[in-house]
């Protein structure tokens, strides 16, 4: 059962369902509560919804009316980045160190960000998704050590990016470029826009168009 509370839907913990994303508020907030079970997360991503909240808050579910996305064949690769790729500065793997990637995404400092929204419960939830084959990671290595990476959720031909980290210049960018060139996806969902993503060729599309890719 769904309860409508203070302009946001309250989710039940014993019934897995989401309201239609069209009911999301202007900032994309759609619902509150529920849990992070594999079944609920699967339904959420297939419905264009994702959790985003701080560890001291209840679970918040978002469905932005406009979605920041990357079409893989449109990713912008600068001349300097092309040189990094040609030099073979990094080696790349997929799904070899998912736990380490999500932990580093949570713990690596990002300018302008206080703390992390990837708390312990979120980490456990996405590790469970990974064990079910739904969450994927890309690892970027330099001299045998993790230098960067990203993780996200796979829904058909859509990769729903969750977070990335970089311990060396260009490492997270390398992960995103590799994903676009080698992942076999029709769309990479970046969820929310930022200047870095837009500089790489990300663009905004409507929720309706985004849902058409999920289907």
N, C-alpha and C positions, 0 to 999 in steps of 0.2 A: 504494500500500500504506500502511496505517496501523500505527503501532507504539505500543503502550501502554507509557508510560515514567513511573515515579514518580507514578502515579495520574493522569497527564495524557497524552492521545494526542499522539504525535509525528507530524507530517505530513511526507510526502515532497514534495520539490520537483518531481518528475517525474510525479506522479500526483495529479490533483485530485479529492479526496473529503474528506468530513467524517464523524466519528462521529455517532451519534444524539445530539441535545441532552440527552436524559434522563441521559446519562452525565456531564454537567457536575458539577463540584464544588459545594460549598455556595455559594461566592462567584461561581459562574457560569463559572469557568475550565474550558474544554473541551479545548483543544488548543494545541500550540505548534509553530512552524516554518511550513513552506510558503513561500508568496510572496504578493505583492499584485497578481497579474495580474488583468486584467479578468474572466477566466473564473472564477477562484477567488473573487473578491469577489462576483460575481453569484450563484454557488452558495451562498456564505455567507449573504447577505442573504435569499435565497429559503428558506433553511433555518433562519432565526431566529438567525443567528450573526453576530458582528461582531468586527473586530480592535480591540484596545485595549492599547497598550503604550508605554513610553518609548523614545526613539530609541536608547538604549544597551542595550536589551534585545532578545531574540529576539521574533519576532512571536507575540503571545498572542491567542487566539481565545476569545470569551465567548458563552455562551448562558444568561443568568440564568433561574432556575427561576420567578421572578416578574418581570413586565415592567412598567415604568412607562410608561403610555400616556395620551394625551389623545384623547377622543372629540370631534371638532371642534364638535359642537353643544352641548357641555357646557363649553366654555372660559369662564372667569369674567372678565368685563371690568368693572372698577370704574367708578364715576361719573367719577372724575378722568381715567381712561384714555379713557372715552367722549368727554370734552371735548377731549382731545388729538386724537382722531380727527376730531371735528366741526370743529375749528379748521383742519384740513389742515396741521398742523405739518410732516408728512413727506410725501414722495412715494415710491411703491413701484414697483419693477420686479422682473422675474423673469429670471434667467439672463443678465443683461447684464454682470455683473462677477464671474463665478464665481471666477477666480483671486485677485482682490483680497479677496473674502469669505473664502476659506479661509486666505489669508495673514494677514488681520486676526484671524480666529478663533485662529490659532496664536500671534500676537504680542501681542494685547491682554491686559493684565494682568487676572486674575480673582482677587478676594479669596480667600485660603485655598488658592490653587493655586500650587505651585512649578514653574516651567518649563511645558512643554507636551508633550502626547502627540502633537500633530500635527506630526511631524517632516517633513523634506524628502521622504523616501520616501513617507510617507502623503499629502502634498500632491500629489506627482506621480501617485500611484495614483488619487486621487479626481478629479484633472483628466482623466485618461484615461477614467474612468467618465463624467464630464460630457461629454466629446467623443463618447461612445457614446450619449448621451441618457439615461443612467440616473441620474446625480447632478444635483441641481437646487440653485439658490441663490435666495434672496429678498434683495433689496437695499433698504435704507431710506436715503433721501437727505434732506439738509437744506441748502438753499441751494447745490445742485450738488455737495455733497461726501457721501461715504459716512458715515453716522452709525451704522449698525448693519446687522445681517443674520444670516442663518443658511444652512446648507447641509445636505444629506442625500441619501439614496438612495431612489429611487422603486421600489417593488415592487407593481405593480398599483395597488390603491386604498389602499395603505399608504405613508406617508412616514416613512422611518427617519431621524429627526433625528440629526445627528452633532455639531454645535457651533453656537454663536451668539456674537456679540460686540456690544458697545454702546459707542459713543464719546459718546453723549448719553443722558440719562435717558429711559427708555421706548422707546428705539429697537429693542432686541432684542425687547421685549414686543410692539411694533408688528408686527414681522416674524412672530412666532408667531400673533398674532391674524389677520393677513392670510392666512397659510397656512391656518388653520382655516376661515376664512370664504370663501376664494376658491380654495383648492387643489383642491377636488373629491375629497378623500380621505375614506375611511371611518374611518381611524385614523391618528394621529400617534404614532409610536414614540419615546419619550423615553429608552429604554434603562434608565438608572439614576435613582432618585428623588433629589430634593433639595427643600428647603423652598420655593424659588422656584417650581418646577414644580408642586408640590402646591398652592400658593396659587392657581395659575391653573386648577385643576380636574383636574390629573392624578390618576390612580388606578393601583392595581396589579391586574394580571390574571395568570392562570397562563400558563405557557409553552404549554400545550395550547391555551388559548383564543387566544393570540397567533398560533400557527401556523395556526389555522383561518381567521384573517383573511388571512394570506399566501396561503392556497390558494384 
